Amino acid sequence: MGVPPLVREELSMAAVDFAFKKAPSYRVASIRWTGPWSDESVHRHFLKVKKWAGTRHLRTGKWIFREPDDRKFEVAIEIKGKARSEGDVHLRTFRGGTVASVVYDPRVIEPRVVYHGLSDFLRWRKKDHTIRGIGGYREVYSGDPWADPKAYARTEVQILVKK
């Protein structure tokens, strides 16, 4: 009998594909902090980095969110141009390399479903010896996810892997 065309179309819009790819290194301005998770706090720290880059007339690129440890967070904005760390804002480079990647729309698919699926995907790739190790994750946006609906709709989760 099959799936009706309208339902098939809706299902395909909600699909996510996990893939391995080479990610570039990112030269970023970042702020780290410790505390409870809060979307408001993440947004506030991103705006602080954005303002810092703007006052120095730096071109910006990707917006990146990381949780390097339990209750420790980091926001970063890719910068292009010469600058120095100042105050809470530190310059650093996130290394490139092979990542497991998934691009999805959080308004359509719950992030916890994507993270759970990616975790299972990597566990099986480790069991079949496709990869040797798994690193930390980062969420990568093409711009400000609060101000740009297209950037939010194309949320990318990257997890560094060792092949």
URMO-V775689 format. One record per backbone hydrogen bond with DSSP energy under -0.5 kcal/mol. CO is the residue of the C=O (numbers start at 1). NH is the residue of the N-H. Records with the same first field share a line. If there is no record, write none. Layout:
BEGIN
CO->NH / NH
END
This chain:
BEGIN
4->8
5->9
6->10
7->11
8->12
9->13
10->14
11->14
12->15
19->101
21->23 / 99
23->97
26->28 / 94
27->79
28->92
29->77
30->90
31->75
33->73
38->42
39->43
40->44
41->45
42->46
43->47
44->48
45->49
46->50
47->51
48->52
49->53
50->54
51->55
52->56
53->58
54->57
59->80
62->78
63->141
64->76
65->139
66->74
69->72
71->35
72->69
73->33
74->66
75->31
76->64
77->29
78->61
80->59
86->89
88->90
89->86
90->30
92->28
93->95
94->26
97->23
98->161
99->21 / 101
100->159
101->19
102->157
104->106 / 155
105->108 / 109
110->113 / 114
111->115
112->116
113->117
114->118
115->119
116->120
117->121
118->122
119->123
120->124
121->125
122->126
123->127
124->128
125->130 / 131
126->129
133->162
136->160
137->67
138->140 / 158
139->65
140->156
141->63
143->145
144->148
147->149
148->151 / 152
149->153
150->154
151->154
152->106 / 155
155->104
156->140 / 158
157->102
158->138
159->100
160->135
161->163
162->132 / 133
END
